[in-house]
Amino acid sequence: MARVITLEKHLLSNGDTACVKRLGRKYYFERLHPSFTTPPETSPNTSKNEAMKLLEDCLKADVLESD
């Protein structure tokens, strides 16, 4: 049975959590919002490089917003 492994996890300045996870051979990017009124943003079944790129873009945007 495959299990979910979190490869990278970051807390953003607005309280969101952005992470890259692996399930078996599949990778996905996930952005969770602290409020339950907003659904999570996910990008399932991507390559590892694509998931890491989405995380990198998310972190860059967070830095630009907080400056």
C-alpha positions, 0 to 999 in steps of 0.5 A: 500500500502506498502512503503519502510522503511530504517532501517539502512543506512551508508556512506562508506569511498569510497562514497558508501551507504550501507543500509538495507530496508524493503518493507512490510514483505520483507527485502533487503540489498542494496549498492549504488555506487556514480557513475552511471556507476556501478549498485547497489548491491542488495540482495532482499527478504532476512530475516532481520537477513541475510540483517543485516549480509550483512550490517555488513560484508560490514562495516567490509570490509570497516573498514579493507580497510580504516586502 
